[in-house]
Amino acid sequence: MQKQVIICDQQKLYAMGCHSLLKNKSLFDKYCQIETLDQINDKLLNDHAKLLIVDSGLLAFNEPSAVYKITELNKVIPIMVVFNEEDDLQLYQLIDSGVSVVVARNVSQEEYIKATEMACEGKIYFCSTIAHRVFDLVNQMDKIKMIERVNNLAFYDKYILVRICDEASSKQIAAEVGHSKRTIEGHRTKLMQLLEVKNLAGLVKVTLNTKLYDDYLTNPGLYDVTLCAKTSAL
């Protein structure tokens, strides 16, 4: 029976090179290259497909549908992910979605081959570079969870946090978003409870440590006060 590998990667030359490597090792007889996960259909999966290799740049984990897609695919075909230079949060989300074989883009040939073998056997494998990052992630789990918590806040609440870092008073923020001073103070209290801090200094620390304030300084247009909704996630 022929064995097919599906390589989902926008870098065509890289994908072709990987296929040549796998073919030379006689691991797969057939090869199919696609550029998006949406191109995967039942025919591909039923055509003796034994492994799906995916470029992590195609996995937009800020979209719930992407997590669902990779989770569902992982139920019917082993998945190996080639991880680019995304941040640690994306690596955490990738592993949390159930992917157990991850290699770096610049992985050695030996580790690449080993990863494909382990994926086909349903085992866990990270190349040495990714293994070190995973180890660091375990030690930073509290920070990762806090970043996720802040990322999931409504824009209204993120705006309050960045303005607090700007030393804006509740009265100033209230005037900007069109709410009362008491409403803003209520949001501050709820944010402290949600983010598990005791005071405004704690909110500032969280906003800085999760890079929310850096994002605000880098992309001020994304924090246009006119985009504030009259409600929040709290």
SERO-4910 file (N, C-alpha, C, O; in steps of 0.05 Angstrom, whole numbers):
BEGIN
 pado doro    nc1    nc2    nc3   cac1   cac2   cac3    cc1    cc2    cc3    oc1    oc2    oc3
  Met    A     17    -24      0      0      0      0     18     25      0     36     27     16
  Gln    A     11     44    -18     26     68    -19     21     86      5     -1     87     16
  Lys    A     42    100     14     39    118     36     44    147     27     64    152     13
  Gln    A     25    164     34     27    192     24     32    211     47     20    209     68
  Val    A     49    231     42     53    253     61     41    278     48     46    284     25
  Ile    A     26    293     64     15    318     55     31    340     69     32    342     93
  Ile    A     43    358     53     58    380     64     44    406     58     41    414     35
  Cys    A     35    419     80     20    444     78     39    467     85     43    472    109
  Asp    A     50    480     65     71    500     70     71    520     48     69    513     24
  Gln    A     73    546     55     74    567     35    101    569     22    104    581      1
  Gln    A    122    558     35    149    559     23    153    534      6    160    513     16
  Lys    A    148    537    -20    147    514    -39    174    500    -40    175    475    -40
  Leu    A    196    515    -42    222    502    -45    229    486    -20    240    464    -22
  Tyr    A    221    497      4    226    483     29    210    457     29    221    435     37
  Ala    A    185    458     21    168    434     20    179    413      1    179    390      7
  Met    A    188    422    -22    199    404    -42    224    390    -32    229    366    -36
  Gly    A    241    406    -18    265    395     -6    260    374     15    273    354     17
  Cys    A    239    380     31    232    361     52    221    335     40    227    313     50
  His    A    205    338     18    195    314      5    217    297     -6    217    273     -3
  Ser    A    237    310    -18    260    295    -29    275    280     -7    283    257    -11
  Leu    A    277    293     16    291    280     38    275    255     47    287    234     52
  Leu    A    249    258     50    232    235     59    232    213     38    231    189     45
  Lys    A    232    221     12    231    201     -9    257    185     -9    257    160    -13
  Asn    A    279    199     -5    306    185     -5    308    165     18    322    145     16
  Lys    A    293    171     39    294    153     62    272    131     60    269    114     78
  Ser    A    258    131     37    237    111     31    215    111     53    203     90     58
  Leu    A    209    135     64    188    136     85    161    139     72    141    129     84
  Phe    A    159    152     49    134    156     36    137    152      6    157    159     -6
  Asp    A    116    141     -7    116    136    -35    104    160    -51    113    167    -73
  Lys    A     84    173    -39     70    194    -52     72    220    -36     78    220    -12
  Tyr    A     68    242    -50     72    269    -38     52    288    -50     47    288    -74
  Cys    A     40    304    -32     21    324    -41     28    350    -27     30    351     -2
  Gln    A     31    372    -42     37    398    -30     13    416    -33      2    420    -55
  Ile    A      4    428    -11    -17    448    -11     -8    472      4     12    471     19
  Glu    A    -23    495      1    -14    520     13    -32    529     36    -25    548     50
  Thr    A    -56    517     39    -73    524     61    -87    499     71    -91    480     57
  Leu    A    -95    500     97   -109    477    108   -136    473     96   -147    451     96
  Asp    A   -147    494     84   -174    493     72   -173    475     47   -194    466     38
  Gln    A   -149    469     36   -147    453     12   -148    423     19   -149    406      1
  Ile    A   -147    417     45   -149    389     53   -178    379     50   -196    392     61
  Asn    A   -182    357     36   -209    346     33   -208    316     39   -187    305     45
  Asp    A   -232    304     38   -234    276     45   -218    258     26   -207    238     35
  Lys    A   -216    266      1   -200    250    -18   -171    249    -10   -159    227    -11
  Leu    A   -160    272     -3   -132    272      6   -128    254     30   -109    239     31
  Leu    A   -146    257     49   -143    241     74   -147    211     70   -135    195     84
  Asn    A   -164    205     50   -169    176     46   -150    164     26   -150    140     22
  Asp    A   -134    180     13   -115    170     -7    -89    160      6    -67    168     -2
  His    A    -93    143     25    -70    130     39    -52    151     53    -28    145     57
  Ala    A    -63    174     60    -47    194     74    -39    184    102    -55    175    117
  Lys    A    -13    186    107     -2    176    133      8    198    151     13    194    175
  Leu    A     12    222    139     23    243    155     17    271    143     18    274    118
  Leu    A     10    290    160      6    318    151     27    335    164     29    336    189
  Ile    A     43    349    148     64    367    158     55    395    152     50    403    129
  Val    A     52    411    173     40    438    171     60    460    179     73    458    200
  Asp    A     60    481    164     75    506    170     59    521    192     36    527    188
  Ser    A     72    526    215     57    539    237     47    567    230     28    577    242
  Gly    A     59    579    209     50    606    201     22    606    190      9    627    187
  Leu    A     12    582    183    -15    579    172    -36    574    193    -60    572    188
  Leu    A    -27    573    218    -45    567    241    -50    593    257    -34    600    274
  Ala    A    -72    606    251    -79    631    265    -93    624    291   -118    622    291
  Phe    A    -78    621    312    -91    612    337   -107    634    352   -119    628    372
  Asn    A   -107    658    341   -124    678    352   -153    675    342   -171    688    351
  Glu    A   -156    656    323   -183    649    312   -191    622    323   -177    602    318
  Pro    A   -213    620    337   -223    595    349   -225    573    327   -221    549    333
  Ser    A   -232    580    303   -236    561    281   -210    546    275   -210    523    267
  Ala    A   -187    560    278   -161    548    272   -155    526    292   -145    505    284
  Val    A   -161    531    317   -156    511    338   -174    487    333   -165    464    335
  Tyr    A   -199    492    326   -218    470    320   -208    454    296   -210    429    297
  Lys    A   -199    468    275   -190    454    251   -167    435    257   -167    412    249
  Ile    A   -146    445    271   -123    428    276   -130    405    295   -119    383    293
  Thr    A   -148    410    314   -157    390    333   -171    367    319   -167    344    324
  Glu    A   -189    375    300   -205    355    285   -187    339    266   -190    315    264
  Leu    A   -168    353    253   -150    338    235   -133    319    250   -127    297    240
  Asn    A   -125    326    274   -108    309    290   -121    283    298   -108    264    307
  Lys    A   -148    282    296   -162    258    302   -161    238    280   -165    214    285
  Val    A   -156    247    255   -157    229    232   -130    224    219   -127    206    203
  Ile    A   -110    241    225    -84    238    212    -63    249    231    -67    271    243
  Pro    A    -40    236    234    -18    246    250     -9    273    239     -8    277    215
  Ile    A     -2    292    257      6    319    248     33    325    260     39    321    283
  Met    A     50    336    242     76    346    251     77    376    242     70    382    220
  Val    A     85    393    260     85    422    255    114    432    252    131    427    269
  Val    A    119    447    231    144    461    228    140    489    239    126    506    227
  Phe    A    153    495    261    149    520    276    168    541    267    192    537    265
  Asn    A    157    565    260    173    587    251    182    603    276    187    591    297
  Glu    A    185    629    273    195    645    296    173    659    311    176    681    322
  Glu    A    149    645    313    127    656    329    135    657    359    154    645    367
  Asp    A    118    671    374    125    675    402    117    650    419    105    631    408
  Asp    A    124    650    444    119    627    462     90    622    466     82    599    470
  Leu    A     73    643    465     45    638    469     34    621    447     18    603    452
  Gln    A     43    625    422     33    609    400     43    580    402     29    562    394
  Leu    A     67    577    412     78    550    417     61    536    438     54    512    435
  Tyr    A     54    550    459     37    539    480      9    531    469     -1    509    474
  Gln    A     -3    549    452    -29    543    441    -28    519    422    -46    503    421
  Leu    A     -6    517    408     -2    494    389     -2    468    404    -16    449    397
  Ile    A     14    466    425     16    442    441    -10    436    456    -19    414    458
  Asp    A    -23    458    465    -48    455    480    -70    445    462    -90    433    471
  Ser    A    -68    449    435    -88    440    416    -85    410    411   -103    398    397
  Gly    A    -64    398    420    -61    369    417    -38    360    399    -34    336    396
  Val    A    -24    379    387     -2    372    369     22    363    387     30    377    405
  Ser    A     33    339    381     54    328    398     81    326    384    100    317    397
  Val    A     82    333    359    108    332    344    113    360    332     98    368    314
  Val    A    134    373    341    140    400    331    170    403    326    186    395    343
  Val    A    177    414    303    206    419    297    209    448    288    190    460    279
  Ala    A    233    458    292    239    485    283    244    485    252    250    464    241
  Arg    A    240    508    240    244    510    211    272    502    202    276    490    181
  Asn    A    292    509    219    320    503    212    330    477    225    354    474    231
  Val    A    312    458    230    319    433    243    339    417    225    339    420    201
  Ser    A    355    400    237    373    383    222    358    361    208    335    355    215
  Gln    A    370    350    187    358    328    172    351    304    190    330    292    187
  Glu    A    370    298    208    366    275    225    342    279    244    326    261    247
  Glu    A    339    304    255    316    309    272    290    310    257    269    302    267
  Tyr    A    291    320    232    267    321    215    257    293    210    233    287    212
  Ile    A    275    275    202    267    247    197    256    234    222    236    220    221
  Lys    A    270    238    244    261    227    270    233    237    277    217    221    287
  Ala    A    228    262    272    202    274    278    180    261    262    158    255    272
  Thr    A    185    256    236    164    244    219    158    215    228    135    206    229
  Glu    A    179    201    236    176    174    246    159    173    272    141    157    275
  Met    A    166    191    290    152    193    315    123    201    312    105    190    325
  Ala    A    118    219    293     90    228    288     74    205    277     51    201    286
  Cys    A     85    189    259     71    167    247     65    145    268     45    130    266
  Glu    A     81    144    288     77    124    310     60    135    332     55    121    352
  Gly    A     51    160    329     34    172    350     48    179    376     36    179    397
  Lys    A     74    185    374     89    191    398     95    221    399     89    237    381
  Ile    A    106    229    422    113    258    426    142    262    419    160    247    426
  Tyr    A    147    284    404    174    290    397    177    320    391    162    332    376
  Phe    A    198    332    403    205    360    397    235    360    390    251    346    403
  Cys    A    242    375    369    271    377    363    284    392    386    271    403    403
  Ser    A    311    391    387    325    402    410    318    432    415    315    440    438
  Thr    A    316    448    393    309    476    396    282    480    409    279    496    428
  Ile    A    262    465    399    235    468    410    234    456    438    219    467    455
  Ala    A    248    435    443    248    423    470    257    443    491    246    444    513
  His    A    278    459    485    287    479    503    266    500    508    262    509    530
  Arg    A    252    507    487    231    528    489    207    517    506    195    531    521
  Val    A    201    491    502    179    479    517    186    478    547    170    483    564
  Phe    A    211    471    552    221    471    580    218    499    593    209    501    616
  Asp    A    225    519    578    222    547    588    193    554    592    186    568    611
  Leu    A    176    544    574    147    549    576    136    538    602    119    552    615
  Val    A    144    514    609    134    502    634    140    520    658    124    523    676
  Asn    A    164    532    657    172    550    679    158    578    677    159    593    696
  Gln    A    146    584    654    133    609    651    103    607    648     90    625    638
  Met    A     92    584    656     64    578    652     45    599    663     25    606    650
  Asp    A     51    610    687     34    630    699     33    655    681     12    667    677
  Lys    A     57    662    670     58    686    652     42    681    627     28    699    617
  Ile    A     45    657    615     31    650    591      0    652    595    -14    662    578
  Lys    A     -9    641    618    -37    642    624    -47    670    627    -70    677    620
  Met    A    -30    687    639    -38    715    643    -40    730    616    -58    746    612
  Ile    A    -21    723    598    -22    735    571    -48    728    557    -61    744    544
  Glu    A    -56    702    559    -81    693    547   -105    708    559   -123    716    545
  Arg    A   -104    711    586   -126    725    599   -129    753    589   -151    763    585
  Val    A   -106    767    587   -107    795    577   -116    796    548   -131    814    540
  Asn    A   -106    778    532   -113    777    503   -143    773    499   -154    783    480
  Asn    A   -155    759    518   -184    753    515   -202    775    526   -226    773    524
  Leu    A   -190    796    537   -206    819    546   -219    833    523   -208    833    501
  Ala    A   -242    846    528   -254    863    508   -237    887    503   -221    895    520
  Phe    A   -240    899    480   -224    923    473   -228    945    493   -209    959    501
  Tyr    A   -253    948    503   -260    969    523   -242    966    547   -232    986    558
  Asp    A   -238    942    556   -223    937    581   -192    940    576   -178    949    594
  Lys    A   -183    932    552   -155    936    545   -149    966    544   -128    975    552
  Tyr    A   -168    981    534   -164   1010    532   -161   1022    560   -144   1040    564
  Ile    A   -177   1013    579   -175   1023    607   -148   1017    618   -135   1033    631
  Leu    A   -138    993    613   -112    985    623    -89   1002    612    -72   1011    627
  Val    A    -89   1006    586    -67   1022    574    -69   1051    583    -48   1064    586
  Arg    A    -93   1061    587    -96   1089    596    -87   1092    625    -77   1113    633
  Ile    A    -91   1071    641    -81   1071    669    -50   1073    668    -39   1088    684
  Cys    A    -38   1059    649     -9   1060    647      0   1088    637     23   1097    643
  Asp    A    -18   1102    624    -12   1130    615    -16   1150    638    -13   1174    635
  Glu    A    -23   1139    662    -29   1155    686    -54   1172    683    -58   1192    696
  Ala    A    -73   1163    665    -98   1177    662   -116   1170    686   -117   1147    695
  Ser    A   -130   1190    696   -148   1186    719   -174   1173    710   -180   1172    686
  Ser    A   -189   1162    729   -215   1150    722   -233   1171    709   -249   1164    691
  Lys    A   -232   1196    718   -248   1217    707   -241   1222    678   -258   1226    661
  Gln    A   -215   1222    672   -206   1226    644   -215   1203    626   -226   1208    604
  Ile    A   -212   1179    635   -220   1155    619   -250   1155    615   -259   1149    593
  Ala    A   -265   1163    636   -294   1164    634   -303   1183    612   -321   1178    596
  Ala    A   -290   1206    611   -296   1227    591   -290   1216    563   -304   1222    544
  Glu    A   -269   1201    560   -260   1191    534   -279   1170    523   -285   1170    499
  Val    A   -289   1152    540   -305   1130    531   -335   1136    534   -352   1120    525
  Gly    A   -342   1158    546   -370   1166    548   -385   1151    570   -409   1146    568
  His    A   -371   1144    591   -384   1132    615   -378   1149    639   -362   1168    639
  Ser    A   -390   1141    661   -386   1156    686   -360   1148    700   -350   1126    694
  Lys    A   -350   1165    717   -326   1159    732   -331   1134    749   -313   1117    752
  Arg    A   -355   1131    760   -361   1108    777   -360   1082    761   -351   1061    771
  Thr    A   -369   1083    736   -368   1059    718   -339   1051    713   -333   1027    714
  Ile    A   -322   1070    708   -294   1063    703   -281   1052    729   -265   1033    727
  Glu    A   -288   1063    752   -277   1052    777   -287   1024    781   -272   1007    792
  Gly    A   -312   1018    773   -322    991    776   -307    972    758   -302    949    766
  His    A   -301    981    734   -285    964    715   -257    959    726   -247    937    724
  Arg    A   -245    979    738   -218    976    749   -219    954    771   -201    937    772
  Thr    A   -239    955    788   -242    936    809   -245    907    798   -233    888    808
  Lys    A   -263    905    778   -267    879    766   -242    868    751   -237    844    751
  Leu    A   -227    887    739   -203    878    726   -182    869    747   -168    849    742
  Met    A   -181    881    770   -163    873    791   -171    844    800   -153    828    806
  Gln    A   -197    839    802   -206    813    811   -199    792    789   -189    770    796
  Leu    A   -205    799    764   -200    780    742   -171    773    739   -163    750    734
  Leu    A   -154    794    741   -125    790    737   -110    784    763    -85    781    763
  Glu    A   -125    782    784   -115    773    811    -92    791    820    -71    782    828
  Val    A    -97    817    820    -78    837    831    -93    853    852   -118    853    853
  Lys    A    -78    868    869    -90    881    892    -95    911    888   -111    923    903
  Asn    A    -81    923    869    -84    952    866    -77    961    837    -72    944    820
  Leu    A    -77    987    833    -71    998    807    -43    991    797    -38    986    774
  Ala    A    -24    990    816      3    983    810      4    955    798     20    949    780
  Gly    A    -13    937    809    -14    910    799    -25    909    770    -15    894    754
  Leu    A    -45    926    764    -56    928    737    -34    938    717    -32    928    695
  Val    A    -19    958    726      3    968    710     23    946    704     33    943    681
  Lys    A     31    931    725     50    910    722     41    889    702     57    880    685
  Val    A     16    881    704      5    861    685      5    872    656     12    858    638
  Thr    A     -3    897    653     -5    909    627     23    911    614     26    907    590
  Leu    A     43    916    630     71    917    619     82    889    614     94    885    593
  Asn    A     78    871    633     90    844    631     78    828    608     92    811    596
  Thr    A     53    833    601     40    818    580     43    832    552     33    823    532
  Lys    A     59    853    552     65    868    527     41    883    515     43    892    493
  Leu    A     19    885    531     -4    899    520      3    929    516     -5    941    496
  Tyr    A     18    940    535     25    969    532     45    973    509     44    994    496
  Asp    A     63    954    505     81    956    482     65    956    456     72    971    437
  Asp    A     44    939    455     28    938    431     13    964    426     10    974    404
  Tyr    A      5    976    448     -9   1002    447     10   1024    437      1   1041    420
  Leu    A     35   1024    446     54   1044    437     62   1040    408     67   1059    393
  Thr    A     63   1014    400     72   1008    373     49   1012    352     54   1020    329
  Asn    A     24   1006    361      1   1008    343    -21   1026    355    -42   1016    361
  Pro    A    -15   1052    359    -35   1069    372    -61   1071    357    -82   1075    370
  Gly    A    -61   1068    331    -85   1069    315   -105   1047    322   -129   1050    318
  Leu    A    -95   1025    333   -112   1003    340   -128   1008    366   -146    994    373
  Tyr    A   -119   1029    380   -132   1036    406   -147   1062    404   -147   1078    423
  Asp    A   -159   1067    381   -175   1091    377   -199   1090    396   -215   1071    395
  Val    A   -203   1110    412   -224   1110    432   -251   1108    420   -270   1099    433
  Thr    A   -254   1117    395   -280   1115    382   -289   1086    376   -312   1081    371
  Leu    A   -270   1068    378   -276   1040    374   -287   1026    399   -296   1004    398
  Cys    A   -285   1041    422   -295   1029    447   -325   1024    446   -341   1042    440
  Ala    A   -332   1000    453   -361    994    455   -371   1004    482   -355   1011    499
  Lys    A   -397   1006    485   -408   1015    510   -410    993    530   -419    998    553
  Thr    A   -403    970    523   -402    948    542   -375    934    542   -358    941    525
  Ser    A   -370    917    560   -344    903    562   -349    873    568   -372    864    570
  Ala    A   -327    858    570   -329    830    575   -335    824    605   -340    802    612
  Leu    A   -332    845    622   -335    841    651   -364    843    660   -369    840    684
***
